[in-house]
Amino acid sequence: MHRDQPVDVAIIGAGPAGLTAAYQLTKLGYSVTVIEKDPTYVGGISRTVEKDGFRFDIGGHRFFSKSKEVVDLWNELLPDDFIERPRMSRIYYEGKFYSYPLRAFEALRNLGIWRSTLCMASYARWKLRPHKEVKSFEQWVVNQFGHKLYSIFFKTYTEKVWGMPCGEMSADWAAQRIKGLSLGGAVLDGIKRSLGLNKRRNDGMAVKSLLETFRYPRQGPGMMWDAARDRVVEGGNRVEMATSLHQLSHDAATGRWRVAVQRDGEIRTLNAGHVISSAPMRELAGRIHPLPETLPLALDLRYRDFLTVALMIKADDLFPDNWIYVHDPRVKVGRVQNFRSWSPEMVPDPTLACVGLEYFCFEGDGIWSSSDADLVALATAELATLGLCDPASVVGGEVVRQEKAYPVYDDAYRANVDAMRAELETRYDTLHLVGRNGMHRYNNQDHAMMTAMLTVRNIVAGERIYDIWAVNEDAEYHEAGHDSEQAALSSVRHVPKRLAA
């Protein structure tokens, strides 16, 4: 083991939160070292994986935010590389496509008069006699839209994503996730669009679910984080790839951190004044020395994982959408992306289409543990089942796995997170948790960036003048109080949790 030169800040993880902090600290003249366990890519969940000129966006990242500070930083990092893209997403159900946002006449034609009548009758029935005590996701959606529409447009896809029955999911997630969208409003909006009467552009400042256009880096979201890494390095700091956290210990005598990191079997130590961690709370807890008392609670935190099977197909684009939500119980795929619809530069060969089939899973289960060859075969067969392509036209495939994509919110998660946060903040005022996995919160990219921005301000101030745990889901915060005390607008972006027995 050997010791590096001391740095002002060591940052664990080169995702949106870690690199935002590193970039801003670099501009302020701080010495920074970022460690990233991935050997190739920065950006975390927002990285862009490249294979033979094909680029894959892991999950799909639309660049819009209500936070001016976040948008300004995006523009600063990529001043010339954003393109404006149309938002087009549809739902696939029983061999037919349904536009989202809803187009009333199209939905009527696809469902047919009889089924449409049943949908409206079901809607009326549940409005007249709703579930009185709403506990589950299923009950909440049925009350809002009727059972028939729930079974068509909500049930199958939601259960694929979260791996549990809708009847066992808590209702609070539905209220947050589908907020601002009512059946009446969607139908009225759809009629106006069908008749060409809705001229008002929706840029996401109204109902996010009805967003019409978005900005996108021309070669995928990874461009943003490659640019941030390059600026950090150009500023004289380091971003070390294929390097993982081995142990983190605090020296009470000096007030500094010993950050033991591992690369190629070799362990060395960074000496840092502050540590910013975007590593999963469960992993961080096991690497702090001495071990925190809340380690058992941290180990109880769980995650939902995710993988993309990208297929190269000898054909024109299979569909014009950014992605299609698959509401078909015959297949395991939850969503299908068309990478060229995100940006023409994502696909280098004009004679090939490239689509990404997204599978939601738990690390170690049957899907996750399948070989890449088996997953490519599965994705090819499922595209054929959906009628989207001839299997003989598939000429290549690539699998990209993403562990810990979604923090799981079960009955114990909040108490576990609060207890670990309280212990670490009480013991270490120079250890800062940021980002989605660092805070075990289902943050969007812009939300994760804002937690990093406010953490940088706390470091500069020498005290926690901002409560990053109260940044809201739109990456906004409100300044309040007096003197230097400032607080954020509290709001948590929910994921569904299982109902208590």
Secondary structure in CASP SS format (residue, H / E / C, confidence):
PFRMAT SS
TARGET T0000
AUTHOR 0000-0000-0000
METHOD secondary structure of the structure
MODEL  1
M C 1.00
H E 1.00
R E 1.00
D C 1.00
Q C 1.00
P C 1.00
V E 1.00
D E 1.00
V E 1.00
A E 1.00
I E 1.00
I E 1.00
G C 1.00
A C 1.00
G C 1.00
P H 1.00
A H 1.00
G H 1.00
L H 1.00
T H 1.00
A H 1.00
A H 1.00
Y H 1.00
Q H 1.00
L H 1.00
T H 1.00
K H 1.00
L C 1.00
G C 1.00
Y C 1.00
S C 1.00
V E 1.00
T E 1.00
V E 1.00
I E 1.00
E C 1.00
K C 1.00
D C 1.00
P C 1.00
T C 1.00
Y C 1.00
V C 1.00
G C 1.00
G H 1.00
I H 1.00
S H 1.00
R C 1.00
T E 1.00
V E 1.00
E E 1.00
K E 1.00
D C 1.00
G C 1.00
F E 1.00
R E 1.00
F E 1.00
D E 1.00
I C 1.00
G C 1.00
G C 1.00
H C 1.00
R C 1.00
F E 1.00
F C 1.00
S C 1.00
K C 1.00
S C 1.00
K H 1.00
E H 1.00
V H 1.00
V H 1.00
D H 1.00
L H 1.00
W H 1.00
N H 1.00
E H 1.00
L H 1.00
L C 1.00
P C 1.00
D C 1.00
D C 1.00
F E 1.00
I E 1.00
E E 1.00
R E 1.00
P E 1.00
R C 1.00
M C 1.00
S E 1.00
R E 1.00
I E 1.00
Y E 1.00
Y E 1.00
E C 1.00
G C 1.00
K E 1.00
F E 1.00
Y E 1.00
S E 1.00
Y E 1.00
P C 1.00
L C 1.00
R C 1.00
A H 1.00
F H 1.00
E H 1.00
A H 1.00
L H 1.00
R H 1.00
N H 1.00
L H 1.00
G H 1.00
I H 1.00
W H 1.00
R H 1.00
S H 1.00
T H 1.00
L H 1.00
C H 1.00
M H 1.00
A H 1.00
S H 1.00
Y H 1.00
A H 1.00
R H 1.00
W H 1.00
K H 1.00
L H 1.00
R C 1.00
P C 1.00
H C 1.00
K C 1.00
E C 1.00
V C 1.00
K C 1.00
S E 1.00
F H 1.00
E H 1.00
Q H 1.00
W H 1.00
V H 1.00
V H 1.00
N H 1.00
Q H 1.00
F H 1.00
G C 1.00
H H 1.00
K H 1.00
L H 1.00
Y H 1.00
S H 1.00
I H 1.00
F H 1.00
F C 1.00
K H 1.00
T H 1.00
Y H 1.00
T H 1.00
E H 1.00
K H 1.00
V H 1.00
W H 1.00
G C 1.00
M C 1.00
P C 1.00
C H 1.00
G H 1.00
E H 1.00
M E 1.00
S E 1.00
A C 1.00
D H 1.00
W H 1.00
A H 1.00
A H 1.00
Q H 1.00
R H 1.00
I C 1.00
K C 1.00
G C 1.00
L C 1.00
S C 1.00
L H 1.00
G H 1.00
G H 1.00
A H 1.00
V H 1.00
L H 1.00
D H 1.00
G H 1.00
I H 1.00
K H 1.00
R H 1.00
S H 1.00
L C 1.00
G C 1.00
L C 1.00
N C 1.00
K C 1.00
R C 1.00
R C 1.00
N C 1.00
D C 1.00
G C 1.00
M C 1.00
A C 1.00
V C 1.00
K H 1.00
S H 1.00
L H 1.00
L C 1.00
E C 1.00
T E 1.00
F E 1.00
R E 1.00
Y E 1.00
P E 1.00
R C 1.00
Q C 1.00
G C 1.00
P C 1.00
G H 1.00
M H 1.00
M H 1.00
W H 1.00
D H 1.00
A H 1.00
A H 1.00
R H 1.00
D H 1.00
R H 1.00
V H 1.00
V H 1.00
E H 1.00
G C 1.00
G C 1.00
N C 1.00
R E 1.00
V E 1.00
E E 1.00
M C 1.00
A C 1.00
T C 1.00
S E 1.00
L E 1.00
H E 1.00
Q E 1.00
L E 1.00
S E 1.00
H E 1.00
D E 1.00
A C 1.00
A C 1.00
T C 1.00
G C 1.00
R E 1.00
W E 1.00
R E 1.00
V E 1.00
A E 1.00
V E 1.00
Q E 1.00
R E 1.00
D C 1.00
G C 1.00
E E 1.00
I E 1.00
R E 1.00
T E 1.00
L E 1.00
N E 1.00
A E 1.00
G E 1.00
H E 1.00
V E 1.00
I E 1.00
S E 1.00
S C 1.00
A C 1.00
P C 1.00
M H 1.00
R H 1.00
E H 1.00
L H 1.00
A H 1.00
G C 1.00
R C 1.00
I E 1.00
H E 1.00
P C 1.00
L C 1.00
P C 1.00
E C 1.00
T C 1.00
L H 1.00
P H 1.00
L H 1.00
A H 1.00
L H 1.00
D C 1.00
L C 1.00
R C 1.00
Y E 1.00
R E 1.00
D E 1.00
F E 1.00
L E 1.00
T E 1.00
V E 1.00
A E 1.00
L E 1.00
M E 1.00
I E 1.00
K E 1.00
A C 1.00
D C 1.00
D C 1.00
L C 1.00
F C 1.00
P C 1.00
D C 1.00
N C 1.00
W E 1.00
I E 1.00
Y E 1.00
V E 1.00
H C 1.00
D C 1.00
P C 1.00
R C 1.00
V C 1.00
K C 1.00
V C 1.00
G C 1.00
R E 1.00
V E 1.00
Q E 1.00
N E 1.00
F H 1.00
R H 1.00
S H 1.00
W H 1.00
S C 1.00
P H 1.00
E H 1.00
M H 1.00
V C 1.00
P C 1.00
D C 1.00
P C 1.00
T C 1.00
L E 1.00
A E 1.00
C E 1.00
V E 1.00
G E 1.00
L E 1.00
E E 1.00
Y E 1.00
F E 1.00
C E 1.00
F C 1.00
E C 1.00
G C 1.00
D C 1.00
G H 1.00
I H 1.00
W H 1.00
S H 1.00
S C 1.00
S C 1.00
D H 1.00
A H 1.00
D H 1.00
L H 1.00
V H 1.00
A H 1.00
L H 1.00
A H 1.00
T H 1.00
A H 1.00
E H 1.00
L H 1.00
A H 1.00
T H 1.00
L C 1.00
G C 1.00
L C 1.00
C C 1.00
D C 1.00
P H 1.00
A H 1.00
S H 1.00
V E 1.00
V E 1.00
G E 1.00
G E 1.00
E E 1.00
V E 1.00
V E 1.00
R E 1.00
Q E 1.00
E E 1.00
K E 1.00
A E 1.00
Y E 1.00
P E 1.00
V C 1.00
Y C 1.00
D C 1.00
D C 1.00
A C 1.00
Y H 1.00
R H 1.00
A H 1.00
N H 1.00
V H 1.00
D H 1.00
A H 1.00
M H 1.00
R H 1.00
A H 1.00
E H 1.00
L H 1.00
E H 1.00
T H 1.00
R H 1.00
Y C 1.00
D C 1.00
T C 1.00
L E 1.00
H E 1.00
L E 1.00
V C 1.00
G H 1.00
R H 1.00
N H 1.00
G H 1.00
M H 1.00
H C 1.00
R C 1.00
Y C 1.00
N C 1.00
N C 1.00
Q H 1.00
D H 1.00
H H 1.00
A H 1.00
M H 1.00
M H 1.00
T H 1.00
A H 1.00
M H 1.00
L H 1.00
T H 1.00
V H 1.00
R H 1.00
N H 1.00
I H 1.00
V H 1.00
A H 1.00
G C 1.00
E C 1.00
R C 1.00
I C 1.00
Y C 1.00
D C 1.00
I H 1.00
W H 1.00
A H 1.00
V C 1.00
N C 1.00
E C 1.00
D C 1.00
A C 1.00
E C 1.00
Y C 1.00
H C 1.00
E C 1.00
A C 1.00
G C 1.00
H C 1.00
D C 1.00
S C 1.00
E C 1.00
Q C 1.00
A C 1.00
A C 1.00
L C 1.00
S C 1.00
S C 1.00
V C 1.00
R C 1.00
H C 1.00
V C 1.00
P C 1.00
K C 1.00
R E 1.00
L C 1.00
A C 1.00
A C 1.00
END
